[in-house]
């Protein structure tokens, strides 16, 4: 691969910086613990892997049609992220319904399928760095898995941070939730093109 350093830089900057996936992993781990966040993170990993596979096998098609669907995806993704922000800040009564809403495989998977930032990342990474250098189907599957796994490592780091600092975060739970919800809303506004 000719552009290895830009490739690695792009992957790690996009994957490890705050975004909806990382923020939700940290919030879920803070509320429910690291182990109970695993289903959500596995849903994110699965959605990420699926999007990378789709992108790798249909890159040209997506480049042709993404401008037509991008505005709708941005709106859907922004609305879903604002909904997640609402779930974070709304008062809790400590029942299991909260867990069902934000800390499930389905919630993690759904977040990926409406996350226009991730969709564009998949198209960009595959179209710019992978497809021009590799054509083998096995290599495309390998890179899809590798990139999704790097994302999974990032989720785990953020979740570990949330569970490790659980006591401190619980002490300032309301402020923490407002900050995390604000970051999600900011991400939603960026994704939907409002700012």
N, C-alpha and C positions, 0 to 999 in steps of 0.2 A: 504494500500500500504506500503510495507516494506521499500522501498528506497525513502521516501518522500522528504527528504532534498536534496539528489543528483538530484532527479527529478526536483524539483523547481529551484535549482541552474542551472542545465543544460538549462532548459526552458528560464530562464531570461537572462542568459549569451548569449545564441545564439540569442534570440529574440531582445534584446535591444542594442547589440553592432553594430557598423557600418557594414553595408552590402548593397547589391544592393537595397533592398526594402527601407530601412531607408534613404539611401542617395538620392534615387530618390524622396521619399516623401518630404524630406527637400528642394531639389532643385526645385521641382514643386511648393511647397508652397511659396518659395522665389520668383519665377518668376510670379506665377499666383494667389497667395493668398491661404489661407487655404481652403475656401469653394470650389474653383475650383479644388482642389487636391483630394477632396473626391471621385470622380469617380475612379481615379487611385488607391486610397487606398482600395476602395471596390472591385476593380478587384484583388488586391493582396490578400485581405481577402478571396474572393471566390476561387481563385486558391489554396491558402493555405489549405482551408477547404476541397476542392476536393482531393488534394494530401494526406491529413491526412486520409480521408475516404478510399481512394484507398489503402493506406498503411496499415490501420488497417484491412481491409478485405482480403488483399492478401499479407500479410507480408512474409509468407514462399515462395510464388512464386517469389516475388521481391528479396529476399535474394539469391534465386537460379539463377536468370537471370540478376540481376543488374551488375555483373562483365562483362557480355558480352556487355551490352549497355552503361555502364558507360563512356568509352572513347569517344563515339559519343556524349553523352549528355554533357560531359565536354566541348567538342569543340563547340557545338552549344550554350551552355550557355555562354561560354567565348566570342564568337563572338557577341552575342546579347548584352552583357554588354559593350563591346568595342564600339558597335554601339551607345548605350545610352550615353557613355562618349563623343563620337563625337558630338552627338546632344547637349550636355551640353556646350561644348566649342566653337562650330562653331558660327560665327558672326550672330546675329539676326537682322532681319529687322522689328521686333515687329508686325508681322502679326499673324493671328490665326493658321497658318499651324504648328507653333511650338507646340501650345497647343494640336493639333490633334495628333502629333507624340508621345509625352511623358506623357501626362496628361489625359489619357483616361482609361476607364474600361478595354478595350482590351489590352492596353500596360501593365497595372498591372497584368492582367491574364496571358498574354504571358510570362512576366518575371518569373512567378512562374513555368510555365510548362517547362521552359528550365533551371531553376535554380538548378543545380545538388546539391549544398550545401543544399538547402531546401529539395530536394528529399531524400537525405541521412539523413537529420535531421528527416524527417517524419518516415523513416524506422527505424532509431535508437530509437527515442522516443517511437514509438509504440512497436517495438520488444523488447526493453530493459525494459521499465517501465510499459506499459499498458497491452499488450497481456498476459504476464505471470501472471498478477494479476486479469484480468477481461475478461470474455468471452461474457457477455451480449451485444447484438447488440445495445441496447439503451445506454449502458455505453460507448461503442466505439464511437457512434455518439456524446454523451455528451463530451467526451474528445477531439474529433476532433474539435467540435465547441469551446470548452474552449481554446484549444491551438491556434486556428486560431484567436480567440478574443483577446488573450494576444498579439499576433502578431499585431493585428489591433490597440491595445492600444499603442504599440511601434511606429507604423507608425504615429499615431496621435501626439505623443510626438515629434517626429522628424519634422513633418510638422508644428506643433505649433512653435517649435524653429525657423524654417525657416521663418515663417510668422511674428513672433514676432520681430525678428532681421532683418526684411526686409530692413529697411532704412540703417542700418549699412552694411548689405551684399551688397545692391545696390551700396553703396559708393565704395566698393572693389569688384565689381561684377566679373571682369575678373580674379582676383586672386582667389576668391571664387570658380568660375567655374572650374578653372584649378585644384584646390585642390580636389574638388568633383569628377571631371573626373579622376584624378589620383587615387583616392580611388577606383573608379569603375574599372579602369584598373587593379589595384592591386588585387581587388576581382576576376576579370576575370582570371588573371594569376594564382591565388590560386585555383580557381575552376577548371580550365583546366589542372592543374597539372604541369604547367611550372615552378612554384616556390614552 
